[in-house]
Amino acid sequence: MSPVESLIKDIKNKNYKPIYFLAGDEPFFIDQVTDLLEKSILNEEEKGFNQTIVYGQDVEVGQLIGMARQYPMGADKAVVIVKEAQHLSRTIDQLEMYVNQIQDSTILIINYKGNTLDKRKKVYKLLNEKGFYTEFKKIYESELPAWIEQKVTENNFQIEPKAKFLLTEYVGADLSRLNNELEKLFTIANDDKTITPKLIEDNIGISKDYNVFELRNAIETKNIEKAYKIIKYFEKNPKDNPYVVSITTIFNLFTNIIQVHVTADKSKQNLAKVLGINPYFVQGMTTAAGNYPLKKATRIISFIREYDMKGKGVGTTGSVTSSQLLIELVYKIMHL
């Protein structure tokens, strides 16, 4: 069970901790736990006198301790939520005093986004030993399909494999945006209970024929004419088709191709497990591996890295568009 799943389970069972120090570089999980705590501990009537929300840039640690030591009025618990607490990094050590003398009737929730506590410091050791410190790391892109699947299942929906891929590639690892897009799709799909590629194409601005999935397929099958048409479409719709998404998709394709080559057991089920993909996509990967031998695929990775840097303005002369860079890259890939 992941840290966020463990916390959510305890909160839903009303098994609260006196301190939640929520740190790390994945703000979505920090917000998710904080929102659930805010909804669960106090009812709306109790919040007026017993819930305090402050921001790290507006308070000092000493003031927070003072707030946490106040007794609740007409409720069992007082709740103090500190958002953007990373602004208190220089003085956060002072929290040690409170961790050693906790006010049992208070639940102190600290959002320490984009940062972590120095693990050599006593305040970290105290919080960690008592089980009050949780660190949330960004999930890897390879883990996104599983995260989407879990979110869909939790909402009693199903999602088709291609639809899952489209969301992963189009939205990327921005979990807040991904969650918002899924929530929108749940509302639109309603009684159908299935997220399909068409539903995504119709409601998230992804073209049916001109998207990163189809670009990937064109490269897999060495269909250069199809690839060029898609890239030209991207040029006319740059906001909906950012260069970084295309580059990332192509990079992921060739890392998968290399993985296929170096995997001894090339059965459908094993490749699906090794690559972390649905068996639905394995045939496309084996086709791609046949079109791009290991030596070429490894060389192509260096091309992709080069064009990733060019997309950031490194190593280019004059004004070059992202579509021009993509066309150059695809030409090199297919003519190596």
C-alpha positions as CSV (number, residue, x, y, z in Angstrom):
1,M,0.0,0.0,0.0
2,S,1.4,3.4,-1.0
3,P,1.9,6.2,1.6
4,V,-1.1,8.1,0.3
5,E,-3.4,5.0,0.2
6,S,-2.4,4.2,3.8
7,L,-3.1,7.7,5.0
8,I,-6.5,7.8,3.2
9,K,-7.5,4.5,4.7
10,D,-6.7,5.7,8.2
11,I,-8.5,9.0,7.7
12,K,-11.6,7.4,6.4
13,N,-11.6,5.1,9.5
14,K,-11.2,8.3,11.7
15,N,-7.8,7.1,12.9
16,Y,-6.2,10.5,13.1
17,K,-2.7,11.5,13.9
18,P,-2.0,14.6,16.0
19,I,0.5,15.9,13.3
20,Y,0.5,15.4,9.5
21,F,3.8,16.7,8.1
22,L,3.2,16.3,4.3
23,A,6.3,16.9,2.2
24,G,7.7,16.2,-1.2
25,D,7.5,17.1,-4.8
26,E,4.1,15.8,-5.7
27,P,1.6,18.5,-4.6
28,F,-1.4,16.5,-5.8
29,F,-1.0,13.9,-3.0
30,I,-0.4,16.6,-0.4
31,D,-3.6,18.4,-1.5
32,Q,-5.5,15.1,-1.6
33,V,-4.7,14.2,2.0
34,T,-5.2,17.7,3.3
35,D,-8.6,18.1,1.6
36,L,-9.8,14.7,3.0
37,L,-8.7,15.7,6.5
38,E,-10.4,19.1,6.2
39,K,-13.7,17.4,5.2
40,S,-13.5,14.6,7.7
41,I,-12.4,15.9,11.1
42,L,-14.9,18.7,11.8
43,N,-18.4,19.4,10.5
44,E,-19.3,22.7,9.0
45,E,-20.6,24.2,12.3
46,E,-17.5,23.2,14.2
47,K,-15.1,24.7,11.6
48,G,-16.0,28.3,12.5
49,F,-14.3,28.2,15.9
50,N,-12.0,25.3,15.6
51,Q,-10.4,25.3,12.1
52,T,-7.5,27.7,11.3
53,I,-5.9,27.9,7.9
54,V,-2.7,29.9,7.6
55,Y,0.1,30.3,5.0
56,G,3.8,29.8,5.6
57,Q,4.8,33.1,4.2
58,D,2.5,34.9,6.7
59,V,3.3,33.3,10.0
60,E,6.3,32.2,12.2
61,V,6.8,28.7,13.6
62,G,6.3,30.1,17.1
63,Q,2.9,31.5,16.1
64,L,1.9,28.1,14.8
65,I,2.8,26.4,18.0
66,G,0.6,28.9,19.8
67,M,-2.3,28.2,17.5
68,A,-1.8,24.4,18.0
69,R,-1.9,24.8,21.8
70,Q,-5.3,26.4,21.8
71,Y,-8.2,24.2,23.1
72,P,-11.2,23.5,20.8
73,M,-14.6,25.1,21.5
74,G,-17.7,22.9,21.2
75,A,-15.8,20.2,19.4
76,D,-13.5,17.3,20.2
77,K,-10.7,18.6,18.0
78,A,-9.1,21.8,16.8
79,V,-7.5,21.8,13.3
80,V,-4.6,23.9,12.2
81,I,-3.7,23.7,8.5
82,V,-0.4,25.3,7.4
83,K,-0.3,25.7,3.6
84,E,3.0,26.6,1.7
85,A,4.9,25.7,4.8
86,Q,8.1,25.3,2.8
87,H,8.5,29.1,3.3
88,L,9.3,28.2,7.0
89,S,12.3,26.1,6.0
90,R,14.8,28.3,7.9
91,T,13.0,28.1,11.2
92,I,11.1,24.8,10.9
93,D,13.5,23.2,13.5
94,Q,11.6,25.1,16.2
95,L,8.7,22.7,15.6
96,E,10.7,20.2,17.6
97,M,9.4,21.8,20.8
98,Y,5.8,21.1,19.8
99,V,6.5,17.5,18.6
100,N,7.9,16.8,22.1
101,Q,4.8,18.3,23.8
102,I,1.8,17.6,21.6
103,Q,-1.6,19.1,22.3
104,D,-3.7,16.0,22.0
105,S,-6.9,17.9,21.2
106,T,-5.3,19.5,18.1
107,I,-4.6,18.1,14.7
108,L,-1.8,20.0,13.0
109,I,-1.5,19.6,9.2
110,I,1.6,21.0,7.5
111,N,1.9,21.2,3.7
112,Y,5.6,21.3,2.8
113,K,5.4,21.3,-1.0
114,G,8.3,20.9,-3.3
115,N,10.7,20.3,-0.5
116,T,11.7,17.8,2.2
117,L,13.1,18.0,5.6
118,D,16.8,17.6,6.1
119,K,17.0,14.0,7.3
120,R,20.0,14.7,9.5
121,K,18.0,17.2,11.7
122,K,16.4,16.2,14.9
123,V,12.9,17.6,13.9
124,Y,12.8,15.2,11.0
125,K,13.9,12.2,13.1
126,L,11.3,13.0,15.8
127,L,8.5,13.4,13.2
128,N,9.5,10.3,11.4
129,E,9.9,8.1,14.5
130,K,6.4,9.0,15.6
131,G,4.9,8.4,12.2
132,F,4.0,12.0,11.6
133,Y,6.2,12.6,8.5
134,T,5.1,11.5,5.0
135,E,7.1,12.2,1.9
136,F,5.4,12.1,-1.5
137,K,7.5,11.6,-4.6
138,K,6.4,12.3,-8.2
139,I,5.3,9.1,-9.9
140,Y,7.2,7.8,-12.9
141,E,5.6,8.2,-16.3
142,S,5.6,4.4,-16.6
143,E,3.3,4.3,-13.5
144,L,0.7,6.7,-14.9
145,P,-1.4,4.0,-16.7
146,A,-1.8,2.1,-13.4
147,W,-2.6,5.3,-11.6
148,I,-5.3,6.1,-14.2
149,E,-6.7,2.6,-14.0
150,Q,-6.9,2.8,-10.2
151,K,-8.7,6.2,-10.3
152,V,-11.1,4.9,-12.9
153,T,-11.9,1.8,-10.9
154,E,-12.4,3.8,-7.7
155,N,-15.2,5.7,-9.6
156,N,-16.8,2.5,-10.8
157,F,-15.8,3.1,-14.4
158,Q,-13.8,1.2,-17.0
159,I,-11.2,2.6,-19.5
160,E,-10.2,1.2,-22.9
161,P,-6.4,0.6,-23.3
162,K,-6.0,3.2,-26.1
163,A,-7.9,5.7,-24.1
164,K,-5.5,5.2,-21.2
165,F,-2.5,5.7,-23.5
166,L,-4.0,8.9,-24.9
167,L,-4.5,10.4,-21.5
168,T,-1.0,9.3,-20.4
169,E,0.7,10.8,-23.4
170,Y,-1.4,13.9,-23.8
171,V,-1.7,15.1,-20.2
172,G,1.6,13.6,-18.9
173,A,2.5,13.4,-15.2
174,D,0.6,16.5,-14.1
175,L,-1.6,14.6,-11.6
176,S,-3.8,17.6,-10.8
177,R,-4.6,18.1,-14.5
178,L,-5.0,14.4,-15.1
179,N,-7.4,14.1,-12.2
180,N,-9.4,17.1,-13.4
181,E,-9.7,15.6,-16.9
182,L,-10.8,12.3,-15.5
183,E,-13.4,13.9,-13.3
184,K,-14.7,15.7,-16.4
185,L,-14.9,12.5,-18.3
186,F,-16.7,10.7,-15.5
187,T,-19.4,13.4,-15.5
188,I,-19.8,13.3,-19.3
189,A,-19.7,9.5,-19.6
190,N,-22.3,9.2,-16.7
191,D,-24.3,6.0,-17.3
192,D,-22.0,4.6,-20.0
193,K,-19.3,3.8,-17.3
194,T,-16.6,3.4,-20.0
195,I,-13.9,5.9,-20.9
196,T,-13.3,5.5,-24.7
197,P,-10.8,7.2,-27.1
198,K,-13.8,8.9,-28.7
199,L,-15.0,10.3,-25.4
200,I,-11.4,11.8,-24.9
201,E,-11.2,13.0,-28.5
202,D,-14.6,14.8,-28.3
203,N,-14.0,16.4,-24.9
204,I,-10.3,17.0,-24.3
205,G,-9.3,18.5,-27.6
206,I,-7.5,15.5,-29.0
207,S,-8.0,14.8,-32.7
208,K,-9.1,11.3,-33.7
209,D,-6.5,11.0,-36.5
210,Y,-3.8,13.5,-35.5
211,N,-2.5,12.8,-32.0
212,V,0.6,11.5,-30.3
213,F,-0.8,7.9,-30.3
214,E,-1.1,8.0,-34.1
215,L,2.3,9.7,-34.4
216,R,3.8,6.9,-32.4
217,N,2.0,4.3,-34.6
218,A,3.3,6.0,-37.7
219,I,6.9,5.8,-36.4
220,E,6.4,2.2,-35.3
221,T,5.3,1.2,-38.8
222,K,7.7,3.5,-40.6
223,N,4.9,5.3,-42.3
224,I,6.7,8.6,-43.0
225,E,3.8,10.2,-44.9
226,K,1.4,9.7,-42.1
227,A,3.9,11.0,-39.6
228,Y,4.4,14.2,-41.6
229,K,0.7,14.8,-41.9
230,I,0.3,14.5,-38.1
231,I,3.2,16.9,-37.5
232,K,1.8,19.4,-39.9
233,Y,-1.5,19.2,-37.9
234,F,0.4,19.8,-34.7
235,E,2.0,22.9,-36.3
236,K,-1.5,24.4,-36.8
237,N,-2.6,23.5,-33.2
238,P,0.6,24.0,-31.1
239,K,-1.2,24.6,-27.8
240,D,-3.0,21.3,-28.0
241,N,0.1,19.5,-29.2
242,P,3.2,20.7,-27.3
243,Y,6.6,19.7,-28.6
244,V,7.6,18.3,-25.3
245,V,4.8,15.8,-25.4
246,S,5.8,14.6,-28.9
247,I,9.4,14.2,-27.9
248,T,8.5,12.4,-24.7
249,T,6.3,10.0,-26.7
250,I,9.0,9.2,-29.2
251,F,11.6,8.7,-26.4
252,N,9.3,6.3,-24.6
253,L,8.7,4.4,-27.8
254,F,12.4,3.8,-28.4
255,T,13.2,2.9,-24.7
256,N,10.4,0.3,-25.0
257,I,11.9,-1.0,-28.3
258,I,15.3,-1.4,-26.7
259,Q,13.6,-3.2,-23.8
260,V,12.0,-5.6,-26.2
261,H,15.3,-6.4,-27.8
262,V,17.1,-7.1,-24.5
263,T,14.2,-9.2,-23.0
264,A,14.8,-12.9,-23.5
265,D,11.2,-14.0,-23.0
266,K,9.3,-12.2,-25.8
267,S,5.9,-13.8,-25.0
268,K,3.0,-11.3,-25.1
269,Q,2.3,-11.6,-21.4
270,N,5.9,-11.2,-20.4
271,L,6.5,-8.2,-22.6
272,A,3.4,-6.5,-21.3
273,K,4.7,-7.0,-17.8
274,V,8.3,-5.9,-18.5
275,L,7.1,-2.8,-20.4
276,G,4.3,-2.0,-18.0
277,I,1.8,-1.8,-20.9
278,N,-1.5,-3.4,-21.7
279,P,-1.1,-6.6,-23.8
280,Y,-3.2,-4.8,-26.4
281,F,-0.1,-2.7,-27.3
282,V,2.5,-5.6,-27.4
283,Q,1.9,-6.4,-31.1
284,G,2.7,-2.8,-32.0
285,M,5.9,-3.0,-30.0
286,T,7.1,-6.2,-31.6
287,T,6.4,-4.7,-35.0
288,A,8.4,-1.6,-34.0
289,A,11.3,-3.7,-32.7
290,G,11.4,-5.5,-36.1
291,N,11.6,-2.2,-37.9
292,Y,14.3,-0.8,-35.6
293,P,17.1,-3.2,-34.6
294,L,18.8,-2.7,-31.3
295,K,21.8,-0.9,-32.7
296,K,19.7,1.6,-34.6
297,A,17.3,2.1,-31.7
298,T,20.2,3.0,-29.4
299,R,21.5,5.5,-31.9
300,I,18.0,7.0,-32.3
301,I,17.9,7.7,-28.5
302,S,20.9,10.0,-29.0
303,F,19.0,11.7,-31.9
304,I,16.0,12.2,-29.6
305,R,18.1,13.7,-26.8
306,E,19.7,16.1,-29.4
307,Y,16.3,17.3,-30.6
308,D,15.0,17.6,-27.1
309,M,17.8,20.1,-26.5
310,K,17.1,21.9,-29.8
311,G,13.5,22.3,-28.7
312,K,14.9,24.2,-25.7
313,G,16.9,26.4,-28.0
314,V,20.3,24.7,-27.5
315,G,22.2,24.0,-30.7
316,T,19.9,25.7,-33.2
317,T,20.6,28.7,-35.4
318,G,17.9,31.2,-36.6
319,S,14.2,30.7,-36.0
320,V,13.2,27.1,-36.3
321,T,9.8,25.8,-35.5
322,S,8.9,22.8,-33.4
323,S,7.3,21.1,-36.4
324,Q,10.5,21.6,-38.4
325,L,12.4,19.9,-35.6
326,L,10.0,17.0,-35.5
327,I,10.1,16.5,-39.2
328,E,13.9,16.5,-39.1
329,L,13.9,14.0,-36.2
330,V,11.4,11.7,-37.8
331,Y,13.3,11.8,-41.1
332,K,16.5,10.8,-39.3
333,I,14.8,8.0,-37.4
334,M,13.2,6.5,-40.5
335,H,16.3,6.8,-42.7
336,L,19.0,5.6,-40.3
